[in-house]
Amino acid sequence: GRFTSSFTFSLLSHSGSLLLTVHFYTVSRAAPVIPNTALGILLLILSSLLAYAGIRRSRRNPSLFLSLCLTISVFWCSYGAVFILGGQGVLNDTGDFRNALVPGLATFTLALLIIAVVGFLHREVILAMIASALSFASAHEIAMLYNTAFGSSAVACNYMIVCLIGGYFTLGRFLYFLTKEKIILPGTDLSKNKTHKHIKSTSGSVNHFAITGLILNMLSASVFGCRLLGVTSKLFIGQVPWLWASGVYQIGICILSYRAMDTLMATFFGFTSILKFAGGYSLLYPIWQPEEPSFPIPLLVVFAILFAILALFLTLKSLVDGLYLLFYVAYCIAIACCPKGFFEGGPQGMDVAIFVASALMTLIYQYNAEENAIIPTGKDVVKTFLARSSFLKLREGADVHAPYLGYSKYADAEVLGYACSVLASFAVMVTGDSKAPLATVVVPWVVVAGGILKLLGGSVAFARGKTLESSAFILYGIMWIIWGLTRYGGLYGTTRSFHTAVGIIAFMLFNGFIVFCTLFLSITWFFYSLAFLLINISFLLDAISALPAGYDIAAALIFGLVSFYCFLSALFHSIFEGSCLPMGRPIVQLSGVGGGMSKCLHLPARKASSVKRIADILKNGGTCGIPTDTVYVLVAACNRPDAVEKAHRSKRQAQERPMSLWISSLKQLEPAKHLFAPLLWDFMEAAWPSPISLVIPRGEWVDFLGMKDSAKYVGTPQSVAIRIPDCSVTTHLIDLVGPIVVTSANPTGEADTTHHNQVYAKLGDKVDAVLCDGPSPENIASTVVDCTKINSGNIGFFRVGIIPKSQVKLIFSFFMLF
């Protein structure tokens, strides 16, 4: 995977630089070799492949490579879109090209220079040279756009340098792979001296994707900041690619930040993506109206409040992050104070400040990601202060990102989902002119915030096992997108339609079902879904021209306030222990699955800490569902008779299907070895570990396991089934706990459990924890071999089930020796 990603990056950087080299060497001709439209499409393709290469490598070794890949990707994506606009005649002259290109080129000149400086400081020379050459190429192109005396040769030369370095890097990676690491060209071994970085990145304390998110903040701020500083002469459609490309990539960074288990920064990047889409949308106004659009003041005030609350919580991570978000608080206030928003000087002045702050933050984040000796950011200062408080206790340990059901690779996204509900509800409170619905910028706040980002939150919630919550988020997201595009996007018109009313009624029926289901979830979710039903009713009344005055505003206000409480509650729950702002208990309590107040822990089997925690639960008398080499099983520690009895009751174990014993090694039976026939002992050594359970005579050796009175639940009065599983996770767990009692993780008479989700579905909260490892490798339980006659000295008859040929040969060849 590392070879594929780095080889792809070197090949793509070489190809893209070669394209741009040819373009700038022939740009002075009447007919360029590569038309602008074709060049733009090729750059878009290369940018998507570069993003894939960077993300793929980031899973194993996040570094400067990731930042460079994603930065070049977003650069060429938006750069290519500008070329497409030029090829289609949207950009008419040199002045339009200059106004369109300069904001982005200025951003990437500085961003790539920062990456190059950090690369040189940390001896990643090849990557630093690529970044510096691209930075100089962008700087020369800016000079060329303002003064034709510079010519395009300097730009082409810099891209030629990137092309040559990329070719060298491609050759080095190819030789590295072909010779199996025997031939390594200088600077092409990205895995060298990366051990400490890999350890640091896997700790979950560093979000390496945040660097690209900060660069994207620079890009959007540059578009409006350049206008204030006089670098560009106007704001127009040619700058939209920079804004919307940064918005799309920002959503991607939001998702990747959830993947990095960084809920707060993911929420922040989701917020900033909304501003980028709103900025790009506002520059399109000449398409449908001559006047600049206005901005809804209540919405921006609420947005500033959301940023302020998020900044307060981010100070727990580091003071610098919290202070950085205050720039966006001031930015939203500045837009609210200016009727024309992005087109006036106040917000543009804040854009300049955000550009400078984002550049400094990029330098800090990039340097800290590459070096053990970090730049001080006030990390954990507030956290240390709160550690002394008895009222607020921070959430730490394995439960911080524990999902509701199963295990997920993403942190919880409910904070962003609730915040988007707040923004969308306050956006629809704006009274619009039915004859000019686009005169006020409402569509991005409803479609992007209420729709697209809510779909994102629903997808993450589904991955975390929150089926009902994800269904609600997805339904509400679809509703906001449709209503935003029709009612506030000019598609609805002044006439009302029966078909519109029918569609809204269909949504109301679905939402009514969600309202009913939330009775069994929590009080807050019940009011949240019920408040959205009021929004649906206002949409319906508007569709049939029967909307009472003020009803829609009242419904939106109620939904916004409920969503705001949910936003605060989710934030507190993700940071602090306890119920500072509780979501409430279910209105209707059910017995069985999910009906109890205890929570069944779901821990990933791939982590040693999870296995240790399961072991602690078993030692303390708990019962757990665990994966094995066959199907999932329910286990309890033999030396905890109360746990054995609990497992018997929760399973509703039938007398004709008794529980069995599992050990990790015959050493655990050494104290009772003298009670076993030598033939039987030798047979157990030869047969295990395997999926074969041996039914052996019951005897005094059972007393050595510490089951006491609960021994009656294990085996029959004459025999006991015992085995050593051929599963490293299971045997390691038994090493920690000792011999365990085992039964299938399903009520008697039902099919075997082949996935960790089925353990919870079948046994509910009757188990204390589940060790999650996805689907089981087999669909049948272990094979049983009857060995009850061996102790009497007679091999006798064996009842053999479905056994692999190798194991059958092993068993019978062993007995042939006798």
C-alpha positions in Angstrom: 0.0 0.0 0.0 2.8 2.4 0.8 4.6 1.6 -2.5 1.4 2.0 -4.5 0.5 5.4 -3.0 4.0 6.9 -3.2 4.5 5.5 -6.7 1.1 6.9 -7.8 2.0 10.3 -6.3 5.3 10.5 -8.1 3.8 9.4 -11.4 0.9 11.9 -11.1 3.1 14.8 -10.1 5.4 14.0 -13.0 2.4 13.8 -15.4 0.7 16.9 -14.2 3.8 19.0 -14.2 4.6 17.8 -17.7 1.2 18.9 -18.9 1.7 22.4 -17.3 5.2 22.6 -18.7 3.9 22.1 -22.2 1.1 24.5 -21.6 3.3 27.4 -20.4 5.9 26.8 -23.1 3.2 27.1 -25.8 0.8 29.6 -24.1 2.1 32.5 -26.3 1.0 30.8 -29.5 -2.2 31.6 -31.2 -3.4 28.0 -30.9 -2.0 26.3 -27.7 -1.0 22.7 -27.9 -3.4 21.7 -25.1 -6.7 23.6 -25.2 -7.8 25.1 -21.9 -10.8 22.9 -21.5 -8.8 19.7 -22.1 -6.1 20.9 -19.7 -8.7 21.6 -17.1 -10.3 18.2 -17.4 -6.9 16.4 -17.2 -6.0 18.4 -14.1 -9.3 17.4 -12.5 -8.6 13.7 -13.1 -5.1 14.0 -11.8 -6.3 15.8 -8.7 -8.8 13.1 -7.8 -6.1 10.4 -8.1 -3.6 12.5 -6.0 -6.2 12.8 -3.3 -6.7 9.0 -3.3 -3.0 8.4 -3.1 -2.6 10.7 -0.1 -5.5 9.3 1.8 -4.5 5.7 1.1 -1.0 6.3 2.5 -2.2 8.3 5.5 -3.7 5.1 7.0 -0.2 3.7 7.6 2.1 6.6 7.8 0.7 10.2 8.0 3.5 12.7 7.3 4.5 15.5 5.0 3.5 13.3 2.1 -0.2 13.5 3.1 -0.2 17.3 3.3 1.6 17.6 -0.1 -0.7 15.2 -1.9 -3.9 16.8 -0.7 -2.6 20.4 -1.2 -1.5 19.7 -4.8 -4.8 17.9 -5.4 -7.0 20.8 -4.3 -4.7 23.2 -6.2 -5.0 21.3 -9.5 -8.7 20.7 -9.0 -9.7 24.4 -8.6 -6.9 25.4 -11.1 -8.4 23.0 -13.7 -11.9 24.3 -13.1 -10.7 27.9 -13.8 -9.1 26.6 -17.1 -12.4 25.0 -18.0 -14.2 28.3 -17.5 -11.6 30.0 -19.7 -12.0 27.4 -22.4 -15.8 27.8 -22.4 -15.6 31.6 -22.8 -16.7 32.6 -19.3 -13.3 34.4 -18.8 -13.2 36.9 -21.6 -9.8 38.6 -21.3 -6.5 38.7 -19.5 -8.0 40.8 -16.7 -10.6 38.1 -16.0 -7.9 35.4 -15.9 -5.8 37.5 -13.5 -8.7 38.2 -11.2 -9.7 34.5 -11.3 -6.2 32.9 -10.8 -4.4 35.2 -8.5 -6.3 34.5 -5.2 -5.6 30.8 -5.5 -2.1 31.1 -6.8 -1.2 33.4 -3.9 -2.6 30.9 -1.4 -0.8 27.9 -2.8 2.5 29.9 -3.2 2.5 30.4 0.6 1.0 27.0 1.6 3.5 25.0 -0.5 6.3 27.2 0.7 5.4 26.3 4.3 5.4 22.6 3.4 8.8 23.0 1.7 10.3 24.8 4.7 9.1 22.1 7.1 10.3 19.4 4.6 13.8 20.9 4.4 14.0 21.2 8.2 13.2 17.6 8.6 15.3 16.3 5.7 12.5 15.2 3.5 14.4 16.7 0.6 12.5 15.2 -2.4 9.1 16.2 -1.1 10.4 19.6 -0.1 11.9 20.2 -3.5 8.6 19.3 -5.2 6.7 21.7 -2.9 9.2 24.6 -3.4 9.2 24.2 -7.2 5.4 24.3 -7.3 5.5 27.3 -5.0 8.0 29.2 -7.2 5.9 28.2 -10.3 2.8 29.8 -8.7 4.8 32.9 -7.7 6.2 33.3 -11.2 2.7 32.9 -12.7 1.4 35.7 -10.5 4.2 37.9 -11.7 3.5 36.9 -15.3 -0.2 37.8 -14.9 0.7 41.4 -13.7 3.7 42.0 -16.0 4.0 40.3 -19.4 7.7 41.1 -19.4 8.3 38.1 -17.1 7.0 35.7 -19.8 5.9 32.1 -19.2 9.3 30.4 -19.5 10.1 30.8 -15.8 6.8 29.1 -14.9 7.5 26.3 -17.4 11.0 25.9 -16.0 9.7 25.4 -12.5 7.2 22.9 -13.6 10.0 21.1 -15.5 11.9 20.9 -12.2 8.8 19.2 -10.6 8.6 16.9 -13.6 12.3 15.9 -13.3 12.0 15.4 -9.5 8.8 13.4 -10.0 10.6 11.2 -12.5 13.5 10.6 -10.2 11.1 9.8 -7.4 9.1 7.4 -9.6 12.3 5.6 -10.6 13.4 5.4 -7.0 10.2 3.9 -5.8 10.1 1.5 -8.7 13.7 0.3 -7.9 12.8 0.1 -4.2 9.9 -2.3 -5.0 11.6 -4.2 -7.8 14.8 -5.0 -5.8 12.9 -5.7 -2.6 14.5 -2.7 -0.8 18.0 -3.5 -1.8 18.4 -0.5 -4.1 17.3 2.8 -2.5 17.9 6.1 -4.3 18.6 8.9 -1.8 15.5 10.6 -0.6 13.0 8.1 -2.0 12.6 5.9 1.1 9.6 7.5 2.8 9.4 4.8 5.5 12.9 5.6 6.9 13.0 7.1 10.3 9.2 7.2 10.6 8.7 4.9 13.5 8.1 7.6 16.0 5.7 9.4 13.7 3.7 6.2 13.1 3.5 5.6 16.9 2.4 9.2 17.4 -0.2 9.1 14.7 -1.9 5.9 15.9 -2.3 7.3 19.4 -5.3 9.3 18.2 -3.9 12.6 19.6 -3.0 14.1 16.2 -5.3 14.9 13.3 -3.0 15.1 10.3 -5.9 16.0 8.0 -6.3 19.3 9.8 -3.3 20.7 8.0 -5.1 20.6 4.6 -8.3 22.0 6.3 -6.3 25.0 7.4 -4.9 25.5 3.9 -8.5 25.4 2.5 -9.4 28.1 5.0 -6.5 30.2 3.6 -7.8 29.6 0.0 -11.4 30.8 0.7 -10.1 33.8 2.7 -7.7 34.8 -0.1 -10.6 35.2 -2.6 -12.2 38.0 -0.6 -9.1 39.3 1.1 -7.4 40.0 -2.3 -10.3 42.2 -3.3 -9.9 44.3 -0.2 -6.2 44.7 -0.6 -6.6 45.7 -4.3 -4.8 42.6 -5.6 -7.9 41.8 -7.7 -10.3 44.3 -9.2 -13.6 42.5 -8.7 -15.4 39.5 -7.3 -17.0 37.4 -10.0 -17.8 33.9 -11.2 -14.2 33.1 -12.1 -13.3 32.8 -8.4 -16.1 30.4 -7.6 -13.9 27.3 -8.4 -11.5 28.2 -5.6 -14.4 28.6 -3.1 -16.4 25.5 -4.1 -13.4 23.2 -4.6 -12.3 24.2 -1.1 -15.8 23.6 0.2 -16.0 20.1 -1.4 -12.5 19.2 0.0 -13.4 20.6 3.3 -16.3 18.2 3.6 -13.9 15.4 2.7 -11.5 16.7 5.5 -14.5 16.7 7.8 -15.1 13.0 7.1 -11.4 12.2 7.5 -11.3 14.1 10.8 -14.1 11.9 12.0 -12.0 8.9 10.9 -9.2 10.4 13.0 -11.5 10.4 16.0 -11.4 14.2 16.2 -15.0 15.3 16.7 -14.4 18.9 17.4 -12.1 19.7 14.4 -14.4 17.7 12.2 -17.4 19.8 13.3 -15.3 23.0 12.7 -14.4 22.0 9.2 -18.1 21.2 8.6 -18.9 24.7 9.7 -16.3 26.3 7.5 -17.4 24.3 4.4 -20.8 26.0 4.8 -19.2 29.4 4.6 -17.2 28.4 1.5 -20.3 27.2 -0.4 -22.2 30.3 0.7 -19.4 32.5 -0.6 -19.3 30.8 -3.9 -23.0 30.9 -4.2 -23.1 34.6 -3.6 -20.7 35.3 -6.4 -23.1 33.7 -8.9 -25.7 36.4 -8.4 -25.3 38.0 -11.8 -26.8 34.9 -13.4 -30.2 35.6 -12.0 -30.3 39.2 -10.8 -28.5 42.5 -11.2 -28.2 43.4 -7.5 -25.9 41.9 -5.0 -27.8 39.5 -2.6 -28.4 40.3 1.1 -27.7 38.0 4.0 -30.0 36.9 6.9 -28.9 38.5 10.1 -30.5 36.1 12.7 -28.8 33.1 11.0 -25.3 34.6 11.1 -25.7 35.6 14.7 -26.7 32.0 15.6 -23.7 30.8 13.5 -21.4 33.0 15.5 -22.8 31.5 18.7 -22.2 28.0 17.4 -18.6 28.9 16.5 -18.1 30.5 20.0 -19.4 27.4 21.8 -17.2 25.2 19.6 -14.2 27.5 20.3 -14.8 27.1 24.1 -14.7 23.3 23.8 -11.7 23.4 21.5 -9.7 25.2 24.2 -9.7 21.9 26.1 -7.6 20.6 23.3 -5.3 23.6 22.9 -5.6 27.3 23.6 -4.3 28.1 20.1 -7.2 26.2 18.4 -9.8 28.0 20.6 -8.3 31.4 19.8 -8.2 30.6 16.1 -12.0 29.8 16.1 -12.6 33.3 17.5 -11.7 34.7 14.2 -14.7 32.9 12.7 -16.9 34.2 15.5 -15.9 37.7 14.5 -16.2 36.8 10.8 -19.9 35.8 11.2 -20.6 38.9 13.2 -19.0 41.0 10.5 -21.1 39.4 7.8 -24.2 40.0 9.9 -23.4 43.7 10.4 -23.0 44.2 6.6 -26.2 43.9 4.5 -24.1 42.8 1.4 -22.0 40.3 3.4 -19.1 39.1 1.4 -19.1 42.1 -0.8 -18.3 44.7 1.9 -15.1 45.7 3.6 -15.8 44.4 7.1 -16.0 40.7 6.2 -13.2 41.1 3.8 -11.0 42.6 6.5 -11.7 39.5 8.6 -10.8 37.4 5.6 -7.4 38.9 5.6 -7.0 38.2 9.3 -8.2 34.6 8.8 -5.7 34.2 6.0 -2.8 35.2 8.2 -4.0 33.2 11.2 -4.6 30.1 9.0 -1.1 30.4 7.6 0.4 30.5 11.1 -1.8 27.6 12.2 -0.7 25.6 9.1 3.0 26.2 10.0 2.4 25.1 13.6 0.4 22.0 12.7 2.8 20.9 10.0 5.9 21.3 12.1 4.2 19.6 15.1 3.2 16.7 12.9 6.7 16.2 11.7 8.7 16.7 14.9 8.8 15.3 18.5 9.8 18.7 19.9 6.6 20.6 19.2 5.8 24.3 19.1 3.8 25.2 22.3 0.1 25.5 21.6 -1.3 25.5 25.1 -2.3 21.9 24.8 -4.1 20.5 27.8 -3.8 23.7 29.8 -7.5 24.0 30.4 -7.8 20.2 30.6 -5.3 20.2 33.5 -7.3 22.9 35.2 -10.6 21.0 34.9 -8.9 17.9 36.2 -9.2 19.5 39.7 -12.9 20.0 39.3 -15.3 17.6 40.9 -18.3 18.9 38.8 -16.9 18.5 35.3 -14.9 15.3 34.6 -13.4 14.8 31.2 -14.1 11.6 29.3 -11.0 9.6 28.7 -10.0 6.0 27.9 -11.5 3.4 25.6 -15.1 4.7 25.9 -14.5 8.1 24.4 -15.5 7.0 20.9 -17.3 3.7 21.8 -20.2 3.2 19.4 -23.7 2.3 20.3 -23.7 -1.1 18.6 -20.7 -2.9 17.0 -17.6 -0.8 16.3 -16.9 2.0 13.9 -13.9 3.6 12.4 -15.5 7.1 12.9 -16.2 9.3 15.8 -19.7 10.4 16.6 -21.1 13.1 14.1 -24.3 14.0 16.0 -22.8 17.3 17.1 -22.6 18.4 13.5 -26.0 17.0 12.7 -27.7 19.0 15.4 -25.8 22.2 14.6 -26.9 21.9 10.9 -30.5 21.6 12.1 -30.1 24.9 14.1 -28.7 26.7 11.0 -31.3 25.3 8.6 -34.2 26.2 10.9 -33.0 29.8 11.4 -32.4 30.1 7.7 -36.0 29.3 6.8 -37.2 31.9 9.3 -36.2 34.5 6.8 -39.2 35.9 5.0 -38.4 35.8 1.3 -40.0 37.6 -1.7 -41.9 35.0 -3.7 -41.1 37.0 -6.9 -37.4 37.2 -6.1 -36.6 34.2 -3.9 -32.8 34.4 -4.6 -32.5 38.0 -3.4 -31.5 36.7 0.1 -28.7 34.1 0.5 -30.7 31.2 2.0 -30.2 28.3 -0.3 -26.6 27.3 0.9 -27.6 27.5 4.5 -30.6 25.2 3.9 -29.2 22.8 1.2 -25.6 22.5 2.4 -26.0 22.9 6.2 -29.4 21.3 6.6 -29.1 18.8 3.8 -25.7 17.7 2.7 -24.0 17.8 6.0 -26.9 16.2 7.7 -26.7 13.3 5.2 -23.0 13.0 6.3 -24.0 12.9 9.9 -26.6 10.2 9.2 -24.1 8.1 7.3 -21.6 8.2 10.2 -24.4 7.5 12.7 -25.4 4.4 10.7 -21.8 3.2 10.7 -21.8 3.5 14.5 -24.9 1.3 14.8 -27.4 4.2 15.5 -30.0 3.0 13.1 -32.9 5.2 14.2 -30.8 8.4 14.5 -29.2 7.8 11.1 -32.7 7.3 9.5 -33.9 10.6 11.0 -30.8 12.6 9.9 -31.0 11.2 6.4 -34.8 11.8 6.1 -34.4 15.4 7.4 -31.4 16.0 5.2 -33.3 15.0 2.1 -36.2 17.2 3.1 -34.0 20.2 3.6 -32.4 19.7 0.2 -35.7 19.4 -1.7 -37.4 22.2 0.1 -34.4 24.5 -0.1 -34.0 24.0 -3.8 -37.7 24.4 -4.6 -39.0 27.0 -2.1 -35.9 29.2 -1.7 -34.1 28.3 -5.0 -36.7 29.8 -7.3 -38.1 26.5 -8.6 -41.3 26.7 -6.5 -42.6 29.9 -8.0 -45.7 31.8 -6.9 -48.1 28.9 -7.7 -48.8 26.0 -5.4 -49.1 22.4 -6.5 -51.2 19.4 -5.4 -48.2 17.2 -6.2 -46.0 19.2 -3.8 -48.6 18.7 -1.0 -48.7 14.9 -1.7 -44.9 14.7 -1.4 -44.8 16.6 1.8 -47.5 14.3 3.3 -45.3 11.3 2.4 -42.4 12.9 4.3 -44.8 13.5 7.2 -45.8 9.9 7.3 -42.2 8.8 7.5 -41.4 11.3 10.2 -44.5 10.2 12.1 -43.0 6.7 12.2 -39.7 8.2 13.5 -41.6 10.2 16.2 -43.3 6.9 17.3 -39.9 5.1 17.5 -38.3 7.9 19.5 -40.7 7.1 22.3 -38.4 4.2 23.0 -35.2 6.2 22.5 -35.1 9.3 24.6 -37.3 12.3 25.6 -35.0 14.8 23.7 -35.1 12.8 20.5 -38.9 12.6 20.8 -39.2 16.4 21.0 -36.6 16.8 18.3 -38.5 14.7 15.8 -41.8 16.1 16.9 -40.5 19.7 16.3 -39.5 18.7 12.8 -43.1 17.5 12.3 -44.2 21.1 13.0 -41.8 22.2 10.2 -43.4 19.6 7.9 -46.8 21.0 8.7 -45.7 24.5 7.9 -44.4 23.3 4.5 -47.7 21.6 3.8 -49.8 24.6 4.8 -47.6 26.8 2.5 -48.1 24.3 -0.4 -51.9 24.5 -0.1 -51.8 28.3 0.4 -53.2 28.1 3.9 -50.3 29.1 6.0 -51.3 31.3 9.0 -49.2 34.4 9.6 -46.2 33.6 11.8 -46.7 29.9 12.1 -43.7 29.0 10.0 -41.5 31.3 12.0 -42.8 29.9 15.3 -42.3 26.3 14.1 -38.7 27.0 12.8 -37.9 28.8 16.1 -39.1 25.8 18.2 -37.2 23.3 16.1 -34.1 25.5 16.2 -34.2 25.8 20.0 -34.7 22.0 20.5 -31.8 21.4 18.0 -29.6 23.8 19.9 -30.2 21.9 23.2 -29.3 18.7 21.4 -26.2 20.3 20.0 -25.1 21.4 23.5 -26.0 18.0 25.0 -24.0 16.1 22.4 -21.0 18.3 22.9 -21.0 17.9 26.6 -21.5 14.1 26.3 -18.6 13.8 23.9 -16.2 15.8 26.2 -17.5 15.3 29.8 -18.6 12.3 31.8 -22.0 12.3 33.4 -25.2 13.9 32.3 -24.5 17.7 32.4 -27.2 18.2 29.8 -29.0 14.8 29.6 -30.9 13.5 26.6 -33.4 11.9 28.9 -34.7 8.4 29.4 -37.1 6.7 27.0 -40.7 7.7 27.4 -41.8 4.1 26.9 -39.6 1.4 28.5 -39.4 -2.1 26.9 -38.0 -5.2 28.5 -35.6 -7.2 26.5 -33.3 -5.8 23.8 -32.3 -2.3 24.8 -34.9 -2.2 27.6 -32.5 -2.1 30.5 -30.4 0.7 31.8 -27.1 -1.1 31.5 -25.1 -0.7 28.4 -23.4 -3.6 26.6 -19.9 -2.6 25.7 -18.7 -3.2 22.2 -14.9 -3.4 22.0 -12.8 -4.0 18.8 -11.0 -7.3 18.9 -8.0 -5.9 17.0 -6.9 -3.9 20.1 -5.0 -5.6 22.9 -6.6 -3.1 25.4 -10.0 -4.4 24.4 -9.0 -8.0 25.2 -7.6 -6.9 28.5 -10.8 -5.1 29.4 -12.9 -8.2 28.5 -10.6 -10.2 30.7 -11.2 -7.8 33.6 -15.0 -8.0 33.1 -14.8 -11.8 33.2 -12.6 -11.8 36.3 -15.2 -9.5 38.0 -18.0 -12.0 37.4 -19.3 -10.7 34.0 -20.4 -12.6 30.9 -19.2 -11.6 27.4 -19.7 -12.5 23.8 -16.4 -13.2 22.0 -15.2 -14.4 18.5 -13.6 -17.7 18.0 -12.3 -19.9 15.2 -15.9 -21.0 14.6 -18.9 -18.9 15.7 -19.4 -16.3 18.4 -19.8 -17.7 21.9 -21.0 -16.6 25.3 -18.3 -17.1 28.0 -17.8 -16.8 31.8 -14.8 -17.5 34.0 -14.8 -20.9 35.6 -13.6 -19.5 39.0 -16.6 -17.3 39.2 -19.6 -19.6 39.9 -22.0 -16.7 39.9 -21.0 -15.8 36.4 -21.4 -19.4 35.2 -24.9 -19.4 36.6 -25.7 -16.0 35.0 -24.5 -17.3 31.6 -26.8 -20.3 32.0 -29.8 -18.2 32.8 -29.2 -15.5 30.1 -28.8 -18.2 27.5 -31.9 -20.2 28.6 -29.6 -23.2 28.3 -31.4 -26.5 27.6 -30.5 -29.5 29.7 -29.8 -31.6 26.6 -27.2 -29.0 25.4 -24.9 -28.3 28.3 -22.1 -25.8 28.4 -18.5 -26.8 27.7 -15.0 -25.9 29.0 -12.3 -24.1 27.1 -8.6 -23.8 28.0 -5.7 -22.1 26.3 -3.1 -24.7 27.1 -2.9 -28.1 28.8 -0.7 -26.4 31.4 -4.0 -25.1 32.9 -4.9 -28.8 33.7 -1.4 -29.8 34.9 -2.6 -29.9 38.6 -5.0 -32.7 37.6 -2.9 -34.5 35.1 -2.7 -37.5 37.3 -6.4 -38.0 37.0 -6.3 -38.4 33.2 -5.3 -41.6 31.4 -1.9 -41.1 29.6 -3.5 -42.1 26.3 -6.2 -39.4 26.7 -3.6 -36.7 27.7 -1.4 -37.6 24.6 -4.5 -37.4 22.4 -5.4 -33.9 23.7 -1.9 -32.7 23.0 -2.1 -34.0 19.4 -5.6 -32.8 18.6 -5.4 -29.2 20.0 -5.5 -26.3 19.2 -8.3 -27.0 16.7 -12.1 -26.6 16.2 -12.5 -30.1 17.7 -14.2 -30.5 21.1 -13.3 -33.7 23.0 -16.0 -35.2 25.2 -14.1 -36.7 28.1 -15.3 -38.5 31.3 -16.3 -36.3 34.2 -14.1 -36.7 37.2 -12.4 -35.1 40.2 -10.4 -32.9 37.7 -13.4 -30.7 37.3 -13.1 -29.6 41.0 -9.7 -28.0 40.2 -11.4 -25.4 38.0 -13.2 -23.6 40.9 -16.8 -23.8 39.6 -18.1 -25.3 42.9 -21.9 -25.7 42.7 -22.2 -24.1 39.3 -20.4 -27.2 37.9 -23.8 -28.8 37.4 -24.4 -26.4 34.5 -21.3 -27.6 32.6 -21.5 -30.9 30.7 -23.5 -33.9 31.9 -23.2 -36.0 35.0 -21.0 -38.5 33.0 -18.9 -36.2 30.7 -17.7 -32.8 29.8 -16.8 -31.2 26.4 -13.5 -29.4 26.4 -11.2 -27.9 23.8 -8.4 -25.4 23.0 -9.6 -23.0 20.3 -7.4 -22.3 17.3 -7.9 -18.5 17.7 -5.2 -16.2 19.0 -7.6 -13.6 20.4 -9.5 -16.3 22.3 -6.5 -18.1 23.6 -4.9 -14.9 24.7 -8.1 -14.0 26.6 -8.1 -17.4 28.4 -4.4 -16.9 29.3 -5.5 -13.7 31.1 -8.6 -15.2 32.7 -8.0 -18.9 33.1 -10.3 -21.7 32.0 -13.7 -20.5 30.8 -17.2 -21.9 30.5 -18.6 -21.6 26.9 -21.9 -21.8 25.2 -23.2 -20.5 21.9 -24.2 -16.8 21.9 -27.9 -17.4 21.1 -31.0 -18.6 22.9 -31.4 -22.4 22.8 -33.0 -23.5 19.6 -32.0 -20.6 17.5 -29.3 -20.4 14.7 -25.7 -19.9 15.7 -24.4 -16.4 16.0 -22.0 -15.4 13.2 -21.5 -11.7 13.8 -20.9 -9.5 16.8 -24.1 -7.5 16.1 -26.1 -10.7 16.4 -24.9 -11.3 19.9 -26.5 -8.0 21.1 -29.6 -8.6 18.9 -30.2 -12.1 20.4 -29.1 -11.6 24.0 -29.7 -7.9 24.4 -28.1 -6.4 27.5 -27.9 -9.7 29.2 -24.2 -9.8 28.3 -21.8 -7.2 29.8 -19.6 -6.8 26.8 -19.0 -8.0 23.2 -15.5 -8.4 21.7 -16.2 -7.4 18.1 -14.4 -9.0 15.1 -17.0 -8.8 12.3 -18.3 -11.9 10.6 -17.1 -15.2 12.0 -14.7 -17.4 9.9 -17.1 -20.4 10.1 -20.9 -20.8 10.0 -21.0 -23.9 12.2 -20.0 -24.7 15.7 -17.0 -26.9 16.7 -16.8 -30.6 15.8 -17.4 -33.0 18.7 -15.3 -36.2 19.3 -16.5 -38.7 21.9 -13.5 -39.8 24.0 -15.4 -41.2 27.0 -14.0 -44.7 26.6 -10.3 -43.7 26.5 -9.9 -43.5 30.3 -11.0 -47.1 30.5 -8.1 -48.2 28.3 -10.4 -48.9 25.3 -10.2 -46.6 22.3 -13.8 -47.6 21.4 -16.0 -45.8 18.9 -15.7 -42.2 18.0 -18.6 -40.0 16.9 -16.9 -37.7 14.3 -18.6 -34.8 12.7 -17.4 -32.6 9.9 -13.6 -32.4 10.4 -11.0 -31.1 7.9 -9.1 -33.9 6.2 -5.8 -32.9 7.8 -7.3 -33.2 11.3 -9.0 -36.5 10.5 -5.6 -37.9 9.3 -4.0 -36.6 12.5 -6.5 -38.2 14.8 -6.6 -41.6 13.3 -2.9 -41.9 12.5 -2.3 -41.1 16.1 -4.4 -44.0 17.3 -2.9 -46.3 14.7 0.3 -46.0 16.7 -1.5 -47.9 19.5 
